[in-house]
Amino acid sequence: MGLSQLSSVQPSSRTSSFCMRAFVHFWWFGLLVTSVVCGNNETDRLALLEFKAEITHDPFEVLSSWNDSIHFCQWRGVTCGLRHQRVTALDLQSLKLVGSISPHIGNLSFLRNISLQNNSFYNEIPPEIGRLFRLQSLLLFNNTMSGKIPSNISGCSNLLVLSVGSNQLVGEIPMTLASMTKLQIIAFHFNNLTGNIPPFFGNFSFLVLLSAFGNNLEGNIPHTFGQLSKLSMFSLGQNSLSGTIPPSIFNLSSLRQFNVGYNKIHGHLPLDIV
């Protein structure tokens, strides 16, 4: 083979070698991406199955669709994001479900909304919920949940709605809630909560609704509530609160409902609202 012939062969050989290396590179890259995505999807699927395993009574057979015959994103009550097929919402409200909430719910790392209200969930709120930093709405009201509000719920740093009313929760309002400044709705009503109302509630500048009536809360109503310019509903009746109502609360122009009845509060209401 002459030099000219050799020269004509070498570029083709180098091109083939480059193409082969590129193919191998992208094949491995694709395999890695597929592994990561499928692995994360599998985490969600397994977490949902663990959630199902803790349900002891499902009268409407809602969870019968939770099986391998269809993708978990098609299971009833499950919503997934379109891009990554990760669970973003779990909506099983008002289905007469009985059981406890599996701690594996904390593995659904893309969850934004949990709606489990109006059922018969019991036992404690799993602290693993505190891992869900994307969570915006936690609706657990009207169940039979017991124990304390987990202190690490503050890990849900984007939470807007915290509704756990009408349960059997005990203990004090966690001080760790102080960092959850995006909260717009807080509903603790009809539980067995004790202790004082933390003054840091006055720092929740987006707060629209505060409902904590029907507990065993005591102490004074913090004057910091007068800072909540967006507050529309303020309901702390049926507790053991004492002292006087901070005058600054009556200057809140957005306030539409105000209930502090059946406490130990004394003093006089402003003449212009009597």
N, C-alpha and C positions, 0 to 999 in steps of 0.2 A: 504494500500500500504506500503510495507516494505521500509526500508532505502535504500536498494540496488536498489529497483525499482525507488524510488524517485530520486536517484543519476543518474540513467540512463535517466530520463526524462528531468532533468534540463538543460543539455548541449544543447539538441535539442530545448528547449524553448528559451534559450539565443541566439542560432544561428538564429532562426526565427525572434527574435526581432531585432537582428543586421541587418539581411537582409532587414527587413522592413524599418529600419531607413536609410540604405544605398540607398534603392530604392527611398524613399521620397527625400533624399538629392540630388541624381543625377537627379531626375525628376524636382525638382525646379531649379537646375543648368541648365539643358537643356532648360527649359522654359525661364530662364533669358537670356541665350545666343541667343535663337531664337528670343526673343523679341527685343534684342539689334540689331541683324543683320537685322531683318525685319524692325525695326524702321528706321534704317539708309537707307535701300533700299527704304523705303517709302519716306524718305526725298528727295532722288534723283529723284524718280518718280514724286513727286509733283513739284519739282523745274523745271523739264523738261516741265511739263504741263503749268507751269506759263510762261516759256520761249515761248512756243507755243502760249499762249494767247496774247502775245504782237506782234505777226506777223500778219500784216494786209493784206498782199498779198503773196500768195504762188502759182505762176503760174504753177509750175510743180507738185503741190500737194505732195510735198516731205514729209510734216508732216502729211499726211493722215494716215500713219502707226503708228503715235503716239497715240495709243488708247489701251484699256485694252484687246484687243483680243490676244495680244502677250506681252511677257515680255519686259519691256522698254529697256533692253540690246539689243533687236533685232530691235529697232526702227532705221530708216534710219539716218545715221550720228552720231549714238551713239556707242561708244566703252566702254566696261566694263572690269574690271580686272577679271581674271579667278577665283581667290580665293574668293574674297568677293562680287563679283557682284556689284561693285560700278563704277560709271561713271568716266572714266579716260580720255576720249577724246570726243570732240564735233566738228565734221567736217561737216559744211554746206556751204562750199565755192562755189561761182560761181553758185548760184541757183536762182538769181533774187528775193531773199526774200526782203520784205519791212516790216519795223517795228522797234521797239526799243529793246534794249537788257534788258531783265528783271533783276532787282536787285537780284532776286532769284537765278541767276547763281552763286552767292557767296555761296550758300548752297551745291553746288557740290564739296565737300571738297576734293575729291580724283582726281579732274581734273589736268591733266598734259599738255594737249594741247587744245587750243581753236582756231579753224580755221573758221572764219566768213568773210573772205575777198571776195572782188568782189561781193558785194550785194548792197542793199540800206538801210542799217541800219542807223537810225538817232537818234537824241537826244544825251545825254551825255554818256560817258563811265561810267557805274555804279561803284561807289566807292567800292561796295561790292566785286568786283573782287580782291581787296586787301586782302581778307580773304584766298585766294587760295594759301597757302604757298607751295603747291606741284607743282604749275604751272611752266612749263618750256618754253612754247611757246604761245604767244598771237598775233594772226594774225587778225588784223582788217582793213587792208589797203584797199583802194578803196571802201569806203562807203561814207556816208554823216554825219558822227558823228560830233557833235558840242560840245561846252563847253571846259573846260580845261582838261588836263591830270590829273586824280585824284592823289593827293599827297600821298594817302595811298596805291598807287600801289606798294610802297616799301615793303608792306607786302608779296608780291610775291618774297620772298627772294631767290628762286631757279630759277628765270626766266633767260633764256638764249637768247630768241628772243623776242624783243619788236618792233612790226611792225604796226604802225598806220598811215602810209603815205597816201596821197591822200584822206584827209577828210577835215573838216572845223574847226579843233581844234584851239583854241585861248589861249592866256596867255603865261606865261613863262614856261620854262622847270623846273619841280619841283626839288627843292633842295634835297628832300627826296630820289631821285634816287641815291644819293651818296653811299647808303648802298648796292646797287644792283651790287656788284662787279663781279658776275658771267656772266654778260651780254656779249654776243658775237656779237649780231646784234642789232643795234638801227636804226630804220627807221622812221623819222619824216617828210619826204619830202612832199611838196605841201600841207601845212596847212597855218595857219595864226599866227604862234608862234612868240612871241616877246621877247625882253630882250637879255641878254648876253648868250654866251655858257659857262656853268659852268666849271671851271678848273678841277673839280673832275673827269671829263671824262677821264683824263689822268691816273686815278687810275684803270680803267677797263682793267686790264692786259690781259684779254682774248678777248678783242674786235677785231673783224675781219672787220666789216663793220659799217660805220657811214654815214647815208644819211639824211641830213637835208636841202637840197636845196629847193628853192621855198618857203621861209618863209619871215619873217620880222626881223630876228635876226640881232643884232648890236654888236658893240664893237670889241675887238681884238680876234684873234684866240689864245686860250691859249697855251703857250709854253709847257704845260704838255703833249700835244699830241705827243711830241717827245719821250715819254716814252712807247708808244704803239707798242711794238716790233712785234705783230701779225697783225697789221692793214694792210688790203689789199685794201680797198676802202674807200676813204675820199672825200665826196661830200657835199660841203657847198655853191655851186653856187647860184646865184639869191637871195641874201639877202642884208643886208646893213652893212656888216662887213667892218671894217676899220683897219688901221695900216698895219703892214707888216706880211709876212708869217714867222713864227718861223723857223730859219735855221735847227733846230734839226729834223723837219719833213722830210727833204730831206735825212736824214741818215737812214730812216726806210727801211731796205732791203726787207721787205715783201710787200711794197706799190706797187700796180699795177695800180690803178686808182686814180687820184687826180684832183678835180674840185673845184675851188674857183672863177670861172668867174662871171661877172656881180655883183660885189661888189664895195666897195670903197677902196680896198686894193692898196697899192703903194709899190714901191721898185723894186728890181731886182731879177730875178731867178738865181740860181747858173749856171755857164757856162756849167757845165757837164751835165745838163739836158735840156738845151735850144735846 
